[in-house]
């Protein structure tokens, strides 16, 4: 069950779960605020926690309002698409053969069967982005797991509407957003490190920040780069 807290002009949705720590999130595109709190935690304590975080909440909401949105993709000839931070022009090739994608110097060639509609073109490209990410991540895990001193039991790569990544500290699993395959490689590395550090420290407290500073001193630059880049324009569900 969701409980609504009204803190002046800011509303906060509170969900109680069987968890150990309280988690605060501000989600795109409108900056909706959600707190996941341990089931035993009193509402007054949750309210006090949220009040103490109001400045941070407003800062995150301001960033989201200012972040650019991609124009909706129609998967038409010469439409712009991005792969690892580079812009490519889409080329549509209709052929009675299995769908495929090929990158050239300037073009992303999308081969589909004759008569394939927008939904099919989008699905083929989405599967390809997922494969690109799955191919890139193992090398990053091999690099960072021994540095941070953790081990990921399972990696999930999927389209995520409100996060770049997440982790389950109990199962030792991490999830990564397929949209990261469109961003510069250093953005992916930052998110991987971020989630691995969460396996050491579940919350965004001072200890988490200190660990990020120790192992990836330039992480704020990567975060700011990712926050400046346009994000997918779509209907967001919560």
N, C-alpha and C positions, 0 to 999 in steps of 0.2 A: 504494500500500500504506500502511496505517495502522500507526504504531508507538505503543505505549502507554508513557507515562512515569508512574510512580507517585511523587508527591511528598507523602509522608505520607498525609493523608486525601484528597488531591486527585489525581485521575487526569487526565492530559492526552493527548488524541489528537493525534498529529503526522502531518501529511501533507506530503510533499515535492513541490514543484511547480517548473515552469520560471518562477520569478518572481524579482524582484530583492531584495525586502524581506521580512522576517518579519512575519507577521500573527497576532495573538492575538485570540480571540473567546470570550465566555462566553454561552451560548445558553439561551433559555427552553425549557421551563418549569423544568427541574431545575438549570440552571446548568452544563451540560456544557461542558467546556473543550476548545477545539481550537486548534492552532497550524498555520498553513500556512507552511512554511519553504522557502527556496531549495534546490534539489536538491543543491547543492554543500556545504551547511552541515552540519558535524559534529554528531552527536547530543549530545555533551557541551556544545557551545556552545548548542544549543537548550535543554538542561536548565538551564544557567546562566541563560539568558534567562527561562525560566519561573519559576525560583526567585526572581529579582529582581522578578517581577511577582506574587508570591503574595499580597501584601497587597491589591493591586488586584483580583485574582481573587476573593478572599474577599468583598470589598466588593460586587462585582457579583453574586455568588451570593446574598448577603444581600438585595440589592434585589429579585432575581427571586423569592426565597421569599416576600417580603412583598407583592409586587404582586398586586392583586386579579385574579380571573378572572371573566369573564362567565359567566353560566349558559348552558348550551347552548340555542341558539335552535331553536324548533319552528315558527316562522312561522305563528303562530295569531293570531286576532283579539285586539287590545288588548295584544299583546306589545310591550315597549319596544325601540326601535331608535334609533340615534344618527346624526345627519347634521351634520357640522361642529361637533360638540360639543353639539348640542341634542338633547333627548330627544323622540321622537315615538312615538305609539301606532299600532301597525299596524292597518290596516283591509284586509280581504280582500274583493275584489269579483270574483266569478266571472261571466265574460261570454264569449260566443263571438266574441271579437275578439282582436287582437294584444295581447300583454302590454304593460303600461305601468305607470309609477309617477308619482304626483302628490303633492307636498307641500302641506299646508295649514297653518294656524296650529299645530295640535296633532297632526295625523295624517299618517302616511305611508300613502297609499292604493296598495295593490298589486293591480293588475288582472291576473288570470290566466284562462286558459280553464277551463271547468268540469271538475272532477275532477283538476286539477293537483295533484300530490303535493308533499311537502315539498322534495324534491330540485329540482323545477322552480321552486318559489317561491324557493328559495335562489339558484338560478342566475339568475333574472330580477333579483333584488336585487343580486347580485354584479356583473352586467353594468352595472347602473345606477351602482353605486359607482365602478366603473372609469371610466365616462363622466364622472362628476362630477370625478374627479381629473384626467383628461385635459383637461378644460375649464379647471380652475383653474391648472394648472402653467405653461402658456405665459406668462402675465402675470408670474409669479415669475421665470422664466428671463429674460424681457426686462428685468426690474428688476435682477437680481443678476449676470448674466453680465458686463455692462460694469463693474460695481463690482469684481468679483473678477478680471476680466481673463481669463476662460476662455470657451469656447464648447462647448456640448453638441452632439455630432453626431446623437445619437439618444436618444429618451426611451422607456423601457419602463414600462408600468404593469401590475402583475400581483399576484396573491395570493402573498405571501411568508411562510413559516412561522416564520422565525427572525430576520428583520431588518426594520427600517422602510425601509431603502434601501441601495443599493450602487452602486458605479461601477466602470467599466473604464477605467483611466487611459490605456491604450494606444489603445483604440478611441474614447475620449472619450464613452462612453455612460453614462447613469445609469438605475437601476431604482428604482421607488417602489412601496411596498406599498399595495394598494387599501384596506387598513384605515385609512389616513390620512384618508380621506374621512369617517370617523366622528369624528375628533378635531377639536379647535378649530383654526381656520385657522393660528394662529401655530405650531402643532406642524408642520404641513406646511411652512411657510416655513423653520423651523429645519432640517428634514431636507434640504430643497432646498439651503440654504446649506451645510450640512455636506458634502453630496456634491460640490457645486461646489468647495469648498475642497480636497477630496481630489484634485481635478484639478490643484491646485497642489502639494499635499503628501500623498502616498499614505498615510502612517502617522499615528497619533495621538501624535506627538511634541510637543516643546515649540514647535516652529515652527508646527505645525498649530494648537495652542491659541492662540498669539499672533495668528495670522491670524483665527481665530474671534473673539477679543477685539477685534481692530481693526474688523472689519466688522459684527459682531453682538454688541455688548457684553452683551446680556441673554440670550445663547444658553443659559446654564446654567439660567435660569428656565424656558425653553421645554423643555429636556431634562427637568428635574425634573417639570414638568407632565405630559409624555408618560409618564414612568415611573410617575407616581401613578395614571394612568387605568387602568381595567380592560382587560385584553387578552383576545383571543378564546380561548375554551375549546375546545380541539380536541386531536386526537392529533398530536403533533409528531414529524416524522422528521428524521434527521440524515444 
